[in-house]
Amino acid sequence: MTNDSPLKAILVVLTAALVCSIVVSVAAVSLRPYQLAHQIFNQAQHIVKLAGLMPTNADALSKKDLMDIFLQLDARVIDIDAGKFEKNLNPVTFDQRKAAVDPERSVTIPTEHDVARLGRRSRFATAYLVWDGGQLKRIILPIHGQGMWSTIYGYIALQADLNTIAAVTFYEQGETPGLGTQIQLPDWQSKWQGRQLWDGTGALRFRIATGRVAPESAAARYEVDALSGATVTADGVTNLVHYWFGEHGFQPFLTHLRETPPIRANN
């Protein structure tokens, strides 16, 4: 076969493509454990911060020390539909995203409830309980829903009354840079602190406002300042909060928790 042969050229291209695909596959497999470790560490950072356990000298905190704090949290799996803790699932190994596409571990969200535009959700979710002695101090719950361009993933921490927001974080999103991505700015997230989800009648009032919220206004108890130039993302955040704290989300679980307060696992 001559060097100018079309067949030889095709064989060279196919051989090069095969070698490249093998190299990419090997690299993907070998890097997967490192990627998973990074994801776990990244989420641990967010959860420890939401728990109020991040030390003031956090920059000097080693990965091992942070993971030690994270692993000491009281993690439990919630059966969302039953509104109770699920004792037969391991919170360390349970993967809510995988469960959401598993027909056995997920449910279709009725259209009238699907304000977060999820379609399906896992039947279970991992919560993190933060204790002060034998008293519940905070509970951290996962939230997600559709923004303008992407699914937004976050966590929200509630104070012991299970209504007042202690902190929030959005750790993954693909919104418009400089606009929708404002949801990850610490200054904006700090404005959630002290806001309440429900009013005295039980109505879910929390929302992202359409402008700046006057501190002295009645709305200040339930509303957070608007995201400038990112109305669709802001509405998406309001909607995902309304879904996850509505009757098809965590509302039944939180009602049960108020009626039957949890007991610290190691008491």
Sequence and secondary structure as in RCSB ss.txt:
>XXXX:A:sequence
MTNDSPLKAILVVLTAALVCSIVVSVAAVSLRPYQLAHQIFNQAQHIVKLAGLMPTNADALSKKDLMDIFLQLDA
RVIDIDAGKFEKNLNPVTFDQRKAAVDPERSVTIPTEHDVARLGRRSRFATAYLVWDGGQLKRIILPIHGQGMWS
TIYGYIALQADLNTIAAVTFYEQGETPGLGTQIQLPDWQSKWQGRQLWDGTGALRFRIATGRVAPESAAARYEVD
ALSGATVTADGVTNLVHYWFGEHGFQPFLTHLRETPPIRANN
>XXXX:A:secstr
  TT HHHHHHHHHHHHHHHHHHHHHHHHHHHHHHHHHHHHHHHHHHHHHTT   TTGGG  HHHHHHHHHTSEE
EEEETTTTEE TTS TTT  HHHHHT TTTEEE  TTT TT  SEEESEEEEEEEEETTEEEEEEEEEEEE SSS
EEEEEEEEETTSSBEEEEEEEE    TTTGGGGG HHHHHTTTT BSB TTS B  EE SS   TTSGGGGTEE 
  TT HHHHHHHHHHHHHHTSTTTTHHHHHHHHHS    TT 
